[in-house]
Amino acid sequence: MAFSTLPYFPITIRFSWNRASYNPNKKSLNNITINGTSTKSTTKLDMASALTSVENGYIGEQQVRQNIPTTKQFVDHYRQGMIIEGGVGYRQRVVIRSYEVGPDKTVTLESILNLLQETALNHVWMSGLLSDGFGATHGMMKNDLIWVVSRMQVQVDHYPIWGEVLEIDTWVGASGKNGMRRDWLIRSEATGHIFARATSTWVMMNRKTRRLSKMPEEVRAEISPWFIKKQAITEDVLEKIVKLDNKAKYMNKDLKPKRSDLDMNQHVNNVKYVRWMLETIPDQILEAHQLTSIILEYRRECGSSDIVQSLCQPDEAGILKDGLKQDKETSLVNGFSLAAEILEGNGFLASFGNQKLRYTHLLKIDGESQNDEIVRGRTTWKKKSFSP
């Protein structure tokens, strides 16, 4: 179904109350007019408090402002979202904003990750299961549980440009006994071509103890009806990412999170990790190449007081490419000194210029000898075409 065919019904809501019993902090919803029809309600709105649940006949201001539905929704006109896949998947139309693109006028990887996170949360919002947590269901909130991502993979075939309209599909499935898998597809609304695909694995953590938790049965009963077996990326065997040490070729030290880097669960946002990783790659590589794939394995949280190191090691092809650029006249290849003219004349440089580059990454807590890993990563890069 195209979004242009979705009906839109504006709703006008007016509040009225008896001035003689007027209390600015407690507004009675005894008389609500919706499109000219009067209804009666005994619910009261406490505007002075920031309650997040219905207590003693009062609805919290935060709950009213967020407008979190308590039942399943099929169309969201404000977010241009709709339920698909037989009632369990979600599709949202988005437009690439100017602040989501980089110097080459294409969307940045960080912006893609933010869009994935936003559509995932909106999917939960549409389900009617969302509590006041960061994507947590009602059952999760009762058990002090939050979602944490353990692994994520993103493949980008083509980067959208500023002003382009996209459709993002997302859905969930089971991952083992206690985990959940979430996948995404990003396509052009104009052509239908798939631009990117992503998959992720999520587990539950106790919000107070910060320890991983099994999935309670009441939570399983909430989310399992939404599970489907469709996969955006098929991984028969998960790629193993080795742990780097301080001998890595590139390193950034003394990275410290800012308050703006923290999410609603009070730990550093996953997008910030990616930024720290990519900043260790040399500028000449970033300027001439585009990322085509990233795999992230999350090991632990990072708090606001932690000092972080970012390590990066290129594969052999990447090291060779760096070596070829060290000297205009002579390059060192596998211990042999070769004239640049010979390399270029035989097409040697051209073949390596078209080869994809791969890097291994590690973010770790500085000063800790055990349990110091935050996230391991692998990135793959291809030569830019210079035309989005």
Disulfide bonds with the S-S distance in Angstrom:
none
